[in-house]
Amino acid sequence: RLFTEAIDGFLIIISASGEILYVSESVADYVGVTQQEVIGQSIYELTHEDDHDSISDNLKAKGVRPRQFRQFYIRFKSSISPGKKQLSRFGGTIMVHVSGNLKISQRR
């Protein structure tokens, strides 16, 4: 919990298929939806369609290293305007800088 309070943003864990496995409670401050509304959803349902190819590409392994760094930008659907004013459900998008590691499971 201290980690998610210390970062300026939110933590998100996504499966290789795009399912959101975890997102920190602070997602509500940036996107306007609750943690419970997002977990289990597809990242593709919550992002701009023009970013889907980039997301898919970044969720694929490149090589055999067990951890691979990724950094890219996506437009997340949002119900909050840049001035933090509540909009109708997903009335716009916000640019999100995604940065982290792709962890590759070695299944036997």
N, CA, C and O atoms as a GROMACS GRO file, in nm:
protein
  432
    1ARG      N    1   0.081  -0.119   0.000
    1ARG     CA    2   0.000   0.000   0.000
    1ARG      C    3   0.087   0.127   0.000
    1ARG      O    4   0.053   0.224  -0.068
    2LEU      N    5   0.195   0.128   0.074
    2LEU     CA    6   0.283   0.244   0.076
    2LEU      C    7   0.339   0.276  -0.061
    2LEU      O    8   0.355   0.392  -0.097
    3PHE      N    9   0.370   0.172  -0.137
    3PHE     CA   10   0.422   0.192  -0.272
    3PHE      C   11   0.323   0.268  -0.358
    3PHE      O   12   0.359   0.365  -0.425
    4THR      N   13   0.198   0.224  -0.357
    4THR     CA   14   0.098   0.288  -0.442
    4THR      C   15   0.067   0.430  -0.396
    4THR      O   16   0.026   0.513  -0.477
    5GLU      N   17   0.087   0.458  -0.269
    5GLU     CA   18   0.068   0.595  -0.220
    5GLU      C   19   0.184   0.684  -0.260
    5GLU      O   20   0.167   0.805  -0.276
    6ALA      N   21   0.302   0.626  -0.277
    6ALA     CA   22   0.422   0.704  -0.309
    6ALA      C   23   0.433   0.740  -0.457
    6ALA      O   24   0.499   0.838  -0.491
    7ILE      N   25   0.369   0.663  -0.545
    7ILE     CA   26   0.381   0.691  -0.688
    7ILE      C   27   0.276   0.792  -0.731
    7ILE      O   28   0.168   0.802  -0.672
    8ASP      N   29   0.309   0.867  -0.834
    8ASP     CA   30   0.214   0.961  -0.893
    8ASP      C   31   0.146   0.889  -1.008
    8ASP      O   32   0.187   0.901  -1.124
    9GLY      N   33   0.041   0.813  -0.976
    9GLY     CA   34  -0.027   0.734  -1.076
    9GLY      C   35  -0.094   0.615  -1.012
    9GLY      O   36  -0.134   0.620  -0.895
   10PHE      N   37  -0.105   0.508  -1.089
   10PHE     CA   38  -0.165   0.386  -1.034
   10PHE      C   39  -0.088   0.265  -1.084
   10PHE      O   40  -0.026   0.269  -1.190
   11LEU      N   41  -0.093   0.160  -1.006
   11LEU     CA   42  -0.027   0.034  -1.039
   11LEU      C   43  -0.128  -0.057  -1.106
   11LEU      O   44  -0.241  -0.070  -1.060
   12ILE      N   45  -0.086  -0.121  -1.215
   12ILE     CA   46  -0.175  -0.211  -1.286
   12ILE      C   47  -0.097  -0.336  -1.327
   12ILE      O   48   0.017  -0.327  -1.372
   13ILE      N   49  -0.159  -0.452  -1.310
   13ILE     CA   50  -0.100  -0.579  -1.353
   13ILE      C   51  -0.195  -0.640  -1.455
   13ILE      O   52  -0.314  -0.658  -1.430
   14ILE      N   53  -0.139  -0.671  -1.573
   14ILE     CA   54  -0.218  -0.718  -1.686
   14ILE      C   55  -0.164  -0.853  -1.732
   14ILE      O   56  -0.043  -0.872  -1.740
   15SER      N   57  -0.253  -0.947  -1.762
   15SER     CA   58  -0.211  -1.077  -1.815
   15SER      C   59  -0.171  -1.063  -1.961
   15SER      O   60  -0.195  -0.959  -2.023
   16ALA      N   61  -0.109  -1.167  -2.016
   16ALA     CA   62  -0.068  -1.166  -2.157
   16ALA      C   63  -0.186  -1.149  -2.251
   16ALA      O   64  -0.170  -1.098  -2.362
   17SER      N   65  -0.305  -1.191  -2.207
   17SER     CA   66  -0.425  -1.177  -2.292
   17SER      C   67  -0.492  -1.041  -2.276
   17SER      O   68  -0.587  -1.010  -2.349
   18GLY      N   69  -0.444  -0.960  -2.182
   18GLY     CA   70  -0.500  -0.826  -2.163
   18GLY      C   71  -0.596  -0.814  -2.046
   18GLY      O   72  -0.652  -0.706  -2.024
   19GLU      N   73  -0.617  -0.922  -1.971
   19GLU     CA   74  -0.706  -0.914  -1.855
   19GLU      C   75  -0.637  -0.839  -1.742
   19GLU      O   76  -0.521  -0.865  -1.710
   20ILE      N   77  -0.709  -0.745  -1.682
   20ILE     CA   78  -0.654  -0.669  -1.569
   20ILE      C   79  -0.666  -0.756  -1.444
   20ILE      O   80  -0.777  -0.784  -1.397
   21LEU      N   81  -0.552  -0.797  -1.391
   21LEU     CA   82  -0.547  -0.885  -1.275
   21LEU      C   83  -0.548  -0.806  -1.144
   21LEU      O   84  -0.601  -0.852  -1.043
   22TYR      N   85  -0.489  -0.688  -1.148
   22TYR     CA   86  -0.484  -0.602  -1.029
   22TYR      C   87  -0.469  -0.458  -1.075
   22TYR      O   88  -0.403  -0.430  -1.175
   23VAL      N   89  -0.530  -0.368  -1.002
   23VAL     CA   90  -0.509  -0.225  -1.021
   23VAL      C   91  -0.524  -0.161  -0.883
   23VAL      O   92  -0.611  -0.200  -0.805
   24SER      N   93  -0.441  -0.064  -0.853
   24SER     CA   94  -0.447   0.000  -0.722
   24SER      C   95  -0.570   0.090  -0.712
   24SER      O   96  -0.626   0.134  -0.813
   25GLU      N   97  -0.611   0.117  -0.588
   25GLU     CA   98  -0.730   0.200  -0.564
   25GLU      C   99  -0.717   0.339  -0.625
   25GLU      O  100  -0.818   0.402  -0.657
   26SER      N  101  -0.595   0.387  -0.641
   26SER     CA  102  -0.574   0.522  -0.694
   26SER      C  103  -0.616   0.537  -0.840
   26SER      O  104  -0.614   0.648  -0.893
   27VAL      N  105  -0.653   0.427  -0.907
   27VAL     CA  106  -0.703   0.436  -1.044
   27VAL      C  107  -0.823   0.530  -1.050
   27VAL      O  108  -0.844   0.599  -1.150
   28ALA      N  109  -0.903   0.534  -0.943
   28ALA     CA  110  -1.022   0.620  -0.940
   28ALA      C  111  -0.986   0.767  -0.952
   28ALA      O  112  -1.061   0.846  -1.010
   29ASP      N  113  -0.870   0.806  -0.898
   29ASP     CA  114  -0.826   0.946  -0.904
   29ASP      C  115  -0.789   0.989  -1.046
   29ASP      O  116  -0.797   1.108  -1.078
   30TYR      N  117  -0.750   0.895  -1.129
   30TYR     CA  118  -0.701   0.927  -1.263
   30TYR      C  119  -0.801   0.894  -1.374
   30TYR      O  120  -0.808   0.965  -1.475
   31VAL      N  121  -0.878   0.787  -1.354
   31VAL     CA  122  -0.967   0.740  -1.460
   31VAL      C  123  -1.114   0.760  -1.424
   31VAL      O  124  -1.198   0.772  -1.513
   32GLY      N  125  -1.144   0.762  -1.294
   32GLY     CA  126  -1.281   0.785  -1.252
   32GLY      C  127  -1.364   0.660  -1.235
   32GLY      O  128  -1.486   0.666  -1.223
   33VAL      N  129  -1.299   0.545  -1.233
   33VAL     CA  130  -1.367   0.418  -1.206
   33VAL      C  131  -1.299   0.353  -1.087
   33VAL      O  132  -1.182   0.379  -1.058
   34THR      N  133  -1.373   0.268  -1.018
   34THR     CA  134  -1.318   0.206  -0.898
   34THR      C  135  -1.233   0.084  -0.931
   34THR      O  136  -1.240   0.029  -1.041
   35GLN      N  137  -1.153   0.046  -0.835
   35GLN     CA  138  -1.070  -0.074  -0.847
   35GLN      C  139  -1.157  -0.195  -0.881
   35GLN      O  140  -1.120  -0.276  -0.966
   36GLN      N  141  -1.271  -0.209  -0.814
   36GLN     CA  142  -1.359  -0.322  -0.835
   36GLN      C  143  -1.417  -0.324  -0.977
   36GLN      O  144  -1.440  -0.432  -1.032
   37GLU      N  145  -1.440  -0.208  -1.034
   37GLU     CA  146  -1.495  -0.200  -1.170
   37GLU      C  147  -1.393  -0.241  -1.276
   37GLU      O  148  -1.431  -0.286  -1.384
   38VAL      N  149  -1.265  -0.226  -1.245
   38VAL     CA  150  -1.160  -0.249  -1.344
   38VAL      C  151  -1.104  -0.391  -1.340
   38VAL      O  152  -1.077  -0.450  -1.445
   39ILE      N  153  -1.086  -0.446  -1.220
   39ILE     CA  154  -1.027  -0.581  -1.209
   39ILE      C  155  -1.116  -0.682  -1.281
   39ILE      O  156  -1.238  -0.685  -1.262
   40GLY      N  157  -1.053  -0.763  -1.364
   40GLY     CA  158  -1.125  -0.863  -1.443
   40GLY      C  159  -1.165  -0.815  -1.581
   40GLY      O  160  -1.203  -0.895  -1.666
   41GLN      N  161  -1.158  -0.684  -1.604
   41GLN     CA  162  -1.191  -0.629  -1.736
   41GLN      C  163  -1.072  -0.646  -1.831
   41GLN      O  164  -0.960  -0.672  -1.787
   42SER      N  165  -1.098  -0.633  -1.958
   42SER     CA  166  -0.992  -0.635  -2.058
   42SER      C  167  -0.935  -0.495  -2.072
   42SER      O  168  -1.009  -0.397  -2.076
   43ILE      N  169  -0.804  -0.485  -2.078
   43ILE     CA  170  -0.738  -0.356  -2.100
   43ILE      C  171  -0.786  -0.294  -2.231
   43ILE      O  172  -0.787  -0.172  -2.246
   44TYR      N  173  -0.826  -0.378  -2.325
   44TYR     CA  174  -0.871  -0.330  -2.455
   44TYR      C  175  -1.007  -0.260  -2.446
   44TYR      O  176  -1.038  -0.173  -2.528
   45GLU      N  177  -1.088  -0.296  -2.349
   45GLU     CA  178  -1.218  -0.231  -2.329
   45GLU      C  179  -1.203  -0.092  -2.267
   45GLU      O  180  -1.292  -0.008  -2.279
   46LEU      N  181  -1.092  -0.070  -2.200
   46LEU     CA  182  -1.072   0.054  -2.125
   46LEU      C  183  -0.975   0.151  -2.189
   46LEU      O  184  -0.943   0.255  -2.132
   47THR      N  185  -0.928   0.117  -2.309
   47THR     CA  186  -0.831   0.203  -2.378
   47THR      C  187  -0.879   0.237  -2.518
   47THR      O  188  -0.967   0.170  -2.573
   48HIS      N  189  -0.821   0.340  -2.574
   48HIS     CA  190  -0.855   0.386  -2.709
   48HIS      C  191  -0.819   0.278  -2.811
   48HIS      O  192  -0.711   0.219  -2.803
   49GLU      N  193  -0.908   0.254  -2.905
   49GLU     CA  194  -0.888   0.146  -3.003
   49GLU      C  195  -0.762   0.164  -3.087
   49GLU      O  196  -0.704   0.065  -3.132
   50ASP      N  197  -0.717   0.287  -3.109
   50ASP     CA  198  -0.596   0.310  -3.187
   50ASP      C  199  -0.469   0.265  -3.112
   50ASP      O  200  -0.362   0.257  -3.172
   51ASP      N  201  -0.481   0.237  -2.982
   51ASP     CA  202  -0.366   0.194  -2.902
   51ASP      C  203  -0.361   0.043  -2.883
   51ASP      O  204  -0.266  -0.008  -2.824
   52HIS      N  205  -0.460  -0.029  -2.933
   52HIS     CA  206  -0.468  -0.173  -2.909
   52HIS      C  207  -0.350  -0.251  -2.969
   52HIS      O  208  -0.302  -0.345  -2.907
   53ASP      N  209  -0.303  -0.213  -3.088
   53ASP     CA  210  -0.188  -0.282  -3.147
   53ASP      C  211  -0.063  -0.262  -3.062
   53ASP      O  212   0.014  -0.356  -3.043
   54SER      N  213  -0.043  -0.142  -3.011
   54SER     CA  214   0.072  -0.113  -2.925
   54SER      C  215   0.065  -0.193  -2.795
   54SER      O  216   0.166  -0.247  -2.750
   55ILE      N  217  -0.054  -0.200  -2.737
   55ILE     CA  218  -0.072  -0.277  -2.614
   55ILE      C  219  -0.040  -0.424  -2.640
   55ILE      O  220   0.036  -0.486  -2.566
   56SER      N  221  -0.098  -0.479  -2.745
   56SER     CA  222  -0.077  -0.619  -2.780
   56SER      C  223   0.070  -0.648  -2.802
   56SER      O  224   0.122  -0.749  -2.754
   57ASP      N  225   0.138  -0.561  -2.875
   57ASP     CA  226   0.281  -0.578  -2.902
   57ASP      C  227   0.362  -0.577  -2.773
   57ASP      O  228   0.456  -0.655  -2.757
   58ASN      N  229   0.326  -0.489  -2.681
   58ASN     CA  230   0.401  -0.477  -2.555
   58ASN      C  231   0.370  -0.588  -2.456
   58ASN      O  232   0.444  -0.607  -2.360
   59LEU      N  233   0.262  -0.663  -2.477
   59LEU     CA  234   0.231  -0.776  -2.391
   59LEU      C  235   0.292  -0.907  -2.442
   59LEU      O  236   0.278  -1.011  -2.378
   60LYS      N  237   0.360  -0.901  -2.556
   60LYS     CA  238   0.425  -1.019  -2.612
   60LYS      C  239   0.573  -1.022  -2.573
   60LYS      O  240   0.639  -0.918  -2.566
   61ALA      N  241   0.622  -1.141  -2.547
   61ALA     CA  242   0.764  -1.158  -2.514
   61ALA      C  243   0.850  -1.137  -2.638
   61ALA      O  244   0.812  -1.173  -2.750
   62LYS      N  245   0.964  -1.078  -2.616
   62LYS     CA  246   1.062  -1.059  -2.723
   62LYS      C  247   1.192  -1.124  -2.673
   62LYS      O  248   1.265  -1.065  -2.593
   63GLY      N  249   1.218  -1.244  -2.719
   63GLY     CA  250   1.335  -1.317  -2.671
   63GLY      C  251   1.297  -1.407  -2.555
   63GLY      O  252   1.179  -1.434  -2.531
   64VAL      N  253   1.398  -1.453  -2.482
   64VAL     CA  254   1.374  -1.552  -2.377
   64VAL      C  255   1.405  -1.499  -2.236
   64VAL      O  256   1.389  -1.574  -2.139
   65ARG      N  257   1.448  -1.376  -2.224
   65ARG     CA  258   1.477  -1.323  -2.089
   65ARG      C  259   1.350  -1.327  -2.005
   65ARG      O  260   1.243  -1.292  -2.054
   66PRO      N  261   1.359  -1.370  -1.878
   66PRO     CA  262   1.239  -1.384  -1.793
   66PRO      C  263   1.174  -1.250  -1.755
   66PRO      O  264   1.056  -1.247  -1.723
   67ARG      N  265   1.249  -1.142  -1.758
   67ARG     CA  266   1.193  -1.009  -1.731
   67ARG      C  267   1.238  -0.915  -1.842
   67ARG      O  268   1.357  -0.906  -1.874
   68GLN      N  269   1.141  -0.845  -1.899
   68GLN     CA  270   1.171  -0.754  -2.009
   68GLN      C  271   1.106  -0.619  -1.980
   68GLN      O  272   0.986  -0.611  -1.956
   69PHE      N  273   1.186  -0.513  -1.983
   69PHE     CA  274   1.137  -0.379  -1.954
   69PHE      C  275   1.051  -0.328  -2.069
   69PHE      O  276   1.083  -0.348  -2.186
   70ARG      N  277   0.943  -0.262  -2.034
   70ARG     CA  278   0.852  -0.201  -2.131
   70ARG      C  279   0.823  -0.057  -2.089
   70ARG      O  280   0.816  -0.025  -1.970
   71GLN      N  281   0.808   0.029  -2.189
   71GLN     CA  282   0.770   0.168  -2.165
   71GLN      C  283   0.697   0.218  -2.288
   71GLN      O  284   0.752   0.217  -2.398
   72PHE      N  285   0.572   0.262  -2.270
   72PHE     CA  286   0.493   0.312  -2.382
   72PHE      C  287   0.379   0.397  -2.328
   72PHE      O  288   0.356   0.403  -2.207
   73TYR      N  289   0.308   0.463  -2.417
   73TYR     CA  290   0.195   0.548  -2.381
   73TYR      C  291   0.066   0.492  -2.440
   73TYR      O  292   0.065   0.440  -2.552
   74ILE      N  293  -0.043   0.502  -2.362
   74ILE     CA  294  -0.175   0.462  -2.411
   74ILE      C  295  -0.277   0.566  -2.366
   74ILE      O  296  -0.256   0.639  -2.269
   75ARG      N  297  -0.387   0.571  -2.438
   75ARG     CA  298  -0.498   0.657  -2.399
   75ARG      C  299  -0.601   0.572  -2.326
   75ARG      O  300  -0.664   0.484  -2.384
   76PHE      N  301  -0.617   0.601  -2.197
   76PHE     CA  302  -0.711   0.530  -2.112
   76PHE      C  303  -0.843   0.605  -2.114
   76PHE      O  304  -0.846   0.727  -2.095
   77LYS      N  305  -0.952   0.533  -2.135
   77LYS     CA  306  -1.084   0.597  -2.129
   77LYS      C  307  -1.104   0.650  -1.988
   77LYS      O  308  -1.072   0.583  -1.890
   78SER      N  309  -1.158   0.771  -1.978
   78SER     CA  310  -1.172   0.835  -1.848
   78SER      C  311  -1.304   0.906  -1.836
   78SER      O  312  -1.361   0.955  -1.934
   79SER      N  313  -1.352   0.912  -1.713
   79SER     CA  314  -1.472   0.991  -1.685
   79SER      C  315  -1.435   1.118  -1.610
   79SER      O  316  -1.522   1.184  -1.552
   80ILE      N  317  -1.307   1.153  -1.610
   80ILE     CA  318  -1.260   1.274  -1.543
   80ILE      C  319  -1.192   1.362  -1.647
   80ILE      O  320  -1.109   1.316  -1.724
   81SER      N  321  -1.228   1.489  -1.649
   81SER     CA  322  -1.165   1.583  -1.741
   81SER      C  323  -1.029   1.624  -1.684
   81SER      O  324  -1.002   1.601  -1.566
   82PRO      N  325  -0.942   1.685  -1.767
   82PRO     CA  326  -0.811   1.727  -1.718
   82PRO      C  327  -0.817   1.817  -1.594
   82PRO      O  328  -0.723   1.818  -1.515
   83GLY      N  329  -0.924   1.891  -1.577
   83GLY     CA  330  -0.940   1.977  -1.460
   83GLY      C  331  -1.000   1.905  -1.341
   83GLY      O  332  -1.046   1.969  -1.247
   84LYS      N  333  -1.001   1.770  -1.344
   84LYS     CA  334  -1.055   1.685  -1.237
   84LYS      C  335  -1.206   1.703  -1.219
   84LYS      O  336  -1.259   1.679  -1.110
   85LYS      N  337  -1.275   1.744  -1.324
   85LYS     CA  338  -1.420   1.758  -1.320
   85LYS      C  339  -1.483   1.629  -1.372
   85LYS      O  340  -1.441   1.577  -1.476
   86GLN      N  341  -1.583   1.578  -1.301
   86GLN     CA  342  -1.647   1.452  -1.340
   86GLN      C  343  -1.725   1.469  -1.469
   86GLN      O  344  -1.805   1.562  -1.482
   87LEU      N  345  -1.703   1.381  -1.564
   87LEU     CA  346  -1.775   1.380  -1.691
   87LEU      C  347  -1.874   1.263  -1.689
   87LEU      O  348  -1.879   1.186  -1.593
   88SER      N  349  -1.951   1.252  -1.795
   88SER     CA  350  -2.034   1.133  -1.807
   88SER      C  351  -1.942   1.012  -1.824
   88SER      O  352  -1.825   1.030  -1.856
   89ARG      N  353  -1.991   0.894  -1.804
   89ARG     CA  354  -1.910   0.772  -1.808
   89ARG      C  355  -1.824   0.768  -1.934
   89ARG      O  356  -1.877   0.768  -2.045
   90PHE      N  357  -1.694   0.764  -1.918
   90PHE     CA  358  -1.597   0.758  -2.027
   90PHE      C  359  -1.621   0.864  -2.133
   90PHE      O  360  -1.634   0.834  -2.251
   91GLY      N  361  -1.628   0.988  -2.090
   91GLY     CA  362  -1.649   1.098  -2.182
   91GLY      C  363  -1.524   1.142  -2.255
   91GLY      O  364  -1.532   1.224  -2.346
   92GLY      N  365  -1.409   1.090  -2.216
   92GLY     CA  366  -1.286   1.129  -2.280
   92GLY      C  367  -1.176   1.027  -2.256
   92GLY      O  368  -1.202   0.915  -2.213
   93THR      N  369  -1.054   1.067  -2.284
   93THR     CA  370  -0.939   0.981  -2.259
   93THR      C  371  -0.831   1.062  -2.189
   93THR      O  372  -0.827   1.185  -2.199
   94ILE      N  373  -0.743   0.993  -2.119
   94ILE     CA  374  -0.624   1.055  -2.062
   94ILE      C  375  -0.504   0.975  -2.110
   94ILE      O  376  -0.511   0.853  -2.127
   95MET      N  377  -0.395   1.044  -2.130
   95MET     CA  378  -0.272   0.978  -2.172
   95MET      C  379  -0.207   0.917  -2.048
   95MET      O  380  -0.188   0.985  -1.947
   96VAL      N  381  -0.172   0.788  -2.056
   96VAL     CA  382  -0.111   0.718  -1.945
   96VAL      C  383   0.026   0.665  -1.991
   96VAL      O  384   0.037   0.599  -2.094
   97HIS      N  385   0.128   0.695  -1.912
   97HIS     CA  386   0.262   0.645  -1.939
   97HIS      C  387   0.274   0.510  -1.867
   97HIS      O  388   0.269   0.504  -1.744
   98VAL      N  389   0.291   0.404  -1.944
   98VAL     CA  390   0.304   0.270  -1.888
   98VAL      C  391   0.452   0.236  -1.883
   98VAL      O  392   0.523   0.246  -1.984
   99SER      N  393   0.498   0.196  -1.766
   99SER     CA  394   0.638   0.163  -1.748
   99SER      C  395   0.649   0.046  -1.653
   99SER      O  396   0.593   0.050  -1.543
  100GLY      N  397   0.721  -0.058  -1.692
  100GLY     CA  398   0.735  -0.172  -1.603
  100GLY      C  399   0.799  -0.290  -1.672
  100GLY      O  400   0.855  -0.278  -1.781
  101ASN      N  401   0.790  -0.404  -1.606
  101ASN     CA  402   0.852  -0.527  -1.657
  101ASN      C  403   0.748  -0.627  -1.701
  101ASN      O  404   0.646  -0.647  -1.636
  102LEU      N  405   0.777  -0.690  -1.813
  102LEU     CA  406   0.700  -0.803  -1.859
  102LEU      C  407   0.765  -0.926  -1.798
  102LEU      O  408   0.882  -0.953  -1.822
  103LYS      N  409   0.689  -1.000  -1.718
  103LYS     CA  410   0.744  -1.120  -1.654
  103LYS      C  411   0.698  -1.240  -1.733
  103LYS      O  412   0.579  -1.260  -1.756
  104ILE      N  413   0.794  -1.320  -1.775
  104ILE     CA  414   0.764  -1.438  -1.856
  104ILE      C  415   0.769  -1.561  -1.766
  104ILE      O  416   0.872  -1.591  -1.706
  105SER      N  417   0.658  -1.632  -1.758
  105SER     CA  418   0.653  -1.754  -1.678
  105SER      C  419   0.711  -1.868  -1.757
  105SER      O  420   0.681  -1.885  -1.875
  106GLN      N  421   0.793  -1.946  -1.693
  106GLN     CA  422   0.852  -2.064  -1.754
  106GLN      C  423   0.768  -2.184  -1.715
  106GLN      O  424   0.796  -2.249  -1.614
  107ARG      N  425   0.666  -2.214  -1.793
  107ARG     CA  426   0.577  -2.328  -1.764
  107ARG      C  427   0.642  -2.457  -1.813
  107ARG      O  428   0.705  -2.460  -1.919
  108ARG      N  429   0.626  -2.561  -1.736
  108ARG     CA  430   0.684  -2.691  -1.773
  108ARG      C  431   0.579  -2.787  -1.816
  108ARG      O  432   0.610  -2.901  -1.850
   0.00000   0.00000   0.00000
